[in-house]
Amino acid sequence: MPSIRQNAYSDVLPDFRNLGVIARVLLAVNAAALTAALFAARDLVQGADQFVQAATLLEPLLLACIVTLAAASPLLGRLAYWKGCAAVLAIVALLTAAAYAAVSAIAADASQDANLARMLALSAVVTALLLGYFRLLAKAYSPAHAEARLQALQARIRPHFLFNSLNTVLSLLRRDPKRAERALEDLADLFRTLMSEPRQFVRLADEIALLERYAALEQLRLGERLQISWELDAAPVDALLPPLVLQPLLENAVHHGVEPGTGPGAVLVRIERRGDRVLARIENPYIEEQQKRAGNRMALDNIRERLLLFFDAEARISTSSAGGIYRVEIELPYRVAARSTERTGT
Amino acid sequence: MSLRVFIVDDEEPARARLKELLEDIAAELPTSLVGEARHGLEALEQVPGSGAQVLLADIHMPGMGGLELARHLAGLEQPPAVVFVTAHDRHAVEAFELNAIDYLLKPVRAARLAAALKKAAVAVPDRAQLARAAQSAREYLSVVERNRIVLVPVRDIVFLRAEQKYVTVRTAAREHLIEEPLVALEREFAGRLVRIHRNCLVARAAVRGFERNPGDDEAQWLVVLEGVPDKLPVSRRQWPTVRELIAEKP
């Protein structure tokens, strides 16, 4: 039965505070206004002229709508989807009426141009179209089949890792049963996360715990060859992020930077908060043939895609190599759980 | 008499596990462990003198993996039979099935290990078969000298020249003789070596330039190479290809 629950998908309003959403609204509305102006005009010059005229009314209204919706975003998010849409339409209509009132007060002769009914109808149609677009966009990324896509993206620990880890546990069973037990517990935790609900955010503290479990398993297998230094003192442990964003990067670092070397390989894991951004950096020794391999790129593309699904334009992932060090950096917006008071004890 | 086994794997727990399993099957199949190594290069030094009859070799190891190790060892007068051990490697497994080379999947079962060792004890490793199962070009060529294996890094090769039964491998430091067909070498190292003549391949990276070769109509150009004084003739037939390949050299 859980598969049915997993696939259940309900519409959600776009996040009006998201830069990607704001940029799309700005672009779409202005493009629509330009098209309308060109459509009504006789030639290009007149069209441009009309667009500029319309813009003096349109832009302030548009900005007011964006700011108001951004401010109301958390409240809107709590409403059921259709009620939320109605509320958005109401806000836009209200602001349109206010803009009309303001324009009529400033310039009496403009009233023939700015007919209230026409303005309300136009803004309602544009808003409804945009809401519809965002609904389709959200659907394209996250309905049942995209759910499966996320699941597939998430469940990507290398099969090698599973079998090597099981082999390691087998080798410990007789020599050191306690450590074998711990290793199995770590493995269980890793796979629990791998098979978890893919759309849920986790706390950074949980992802860090996962990194440590993974590192413990690899440490057993690779021994002194794996030397990880952790710089986590400034890590915002309450930040929210999609699960398994950092673990694949550490896995990559081990797989491409440490395993192919005969000597010890140093890996750095640093996570910190800078203002409203969360920065994570993972470094490993640079071994040229390795880093260019398809496996490495695939893992990076995978994370990039998931960050896009979760944060749109607000997350970044970049790689660089210098001085024999390969480095991956991730930047995420710093977000905490809405009811963080419940969690202050942890 | 017990079977002499050598284990090579870069992970200590994996070696420990194989040793445990060897003890477990000792009643059925007595074995003695003659050595252990952490990667292919270490194994190449130790295996020839160890008297190993069977080698249990991991495929993925730093420095040199199991497949290349097996190819070099196959040049020995009495090479050990090799049983490959791998965690999960679809391509390797497919290659082995095609070539009927024995392999074990990690985690290894005792019964499977015993069966593989029994089979390996009577098998003779076949260099050609190993070459067919290989997934990528070797990093080294090997020459057996007095039951020692001398490795020549492929990146050090300046040119290869076929002379009757042998191929001369020329590096900046010295010359070696190997017994492999030039055609097979050309295919294996296609990205690195260029054929300049019926009997000769040169490293693209080592080409410094060309000189006119007056008087010889069949080879009007000579190639000048980095690190060696030899100037080698480019055949008329190869000249257009050679010029193009060298021109696009990074």
Interface residues (C-beta under 8 A of the other chain):
Chain A: R158 P159 H160 L162 F163 N164 L166 N167 T168 L170 S171 L172 R174 R175 L220 R221 L222 G223 E259 P260 G261 T262
Chain B: D10 E11 E12 P13 A14 A16 R17 E20 R38 H39 L41 H60 P62 G63 A87 H88 D89 L105 K106 P107 V108
